[in-house]
C-alpha cells in the first residue's frame, strides 16, 4: 500500500497530460501511485497512458468504454490502493511541493480531509486572487459553516481536485460518483464525503494545485451552452447535496441550510438562462426543472427572485456601460488637451 493514489480521468487528453504526469513524477515525496483511466478516448491518450505506465511502475493505465467522468473516477477508486485519494484533471498540474504539504498535514491527529489552496489561470493569464492568511484545523461541521460564510476563500471552494480524501472513509461507506450526473459530479462527491467526516479538516493555505480555466474543451462547452444530458447535473447535484445534509441532524444549521438551498436556486437560474439562450426547441425543458425546484421554492417565489436577479444584472450592465463611456470621454479629453 502506498500513501497517495492520484486518480486522473482521461478523455482527449494527449495535449496536456504529459505536463501533469511530469509534475507528479517531480514530487519530492515518491510514495504514490498514479491511476490513469482512459475513458474510451478517441485520440492517442490511451496509448500515451500505456507508454507512461511502461516507463514508471507507479503508474497504472486502465482502459474502459466511454461512460463519462463519473464512471472513470469510479474505475479509479476501484483500483486505488493508497491510504489517501487525490483527483486531478488531465489539463492541470501539481505544484512542486504538493505531496510534501499534504504529507505534513496528515501527520496531525484525526484528520479526515485536507482542503488546500490552489493557483488559478484563465487561459494562460495568472489570476491574482489573494491566498488565505493561515492554515487552520476545523471540525467537519465548523468547516462546512465556514465554507457557507466565506465561500470565496480558496480552501473553502468546493472543487474536488484541491482536496485530499481518506480512502478508508470512501471504501467503508461505499461512496461512489453518481454516474447519471455529468456535470458538478465532483462537487456532489465532495459534499457527500464531507458529510462522512466525523473528525477534522485541515485547511491548508499553501497552494497544491495549478488550475487552468480554458475557453475550449468539454467542460467549457457545458458552462457556455445548454446540453440536455449534462447541464441539468448542476441543479440535480445541488438538490442531492441539500437533501443529504437536511437528513443529517449533526449538520443541522440555519446558515448551512440557507446556503445549500440558495445553491439550488442559483443552479436553476443558470440552467434557465442557458436554455433561453439555446435553440427554442429546448425551451419546454424549463418546465421540467421548475417542477424539480418547486419543493424548495414556490412558483411566486421563483418569479419574484428571478425579477430581482434580472434587475440587478441589468443594473450592473448599465453601470458597466456608463463607466466605459466615462473612460472613453476622459481619454478623448486627454488627447484634445495635448
Secondary structure, 3 states (H helix, E strand, C coil): CCCEEEEEEECCCCCCHHHHHHHHHCCCCCCEEEEEEEECCCCCHHHHHHHHHHHCCCEEEEEECCCCHHHHHHHHHHCCCCCEEEEECCCCEECCCHHHHHHHHCCCCCEEEEEEEEEEEECCEECCCCCCCCCEEEEHHHHHHHHHHCCCCHHHCCCCCCEEEEHHHHHHCCCCCCCCCCCCHHHHHHHHHHHCCCCEEEEEEEEEEEEEECCCCHHHHHHHCCCCCCCCHHHHHHHHHHHHHHCCHHHCCHHHHHHHHHHHHHHHHHHHHHHHCCCHHHCCHHHHHHHHHCCCCCHHHHHHHHHHHHHHHHHHHHHHHHHHHHHHHHHHHHHHCC
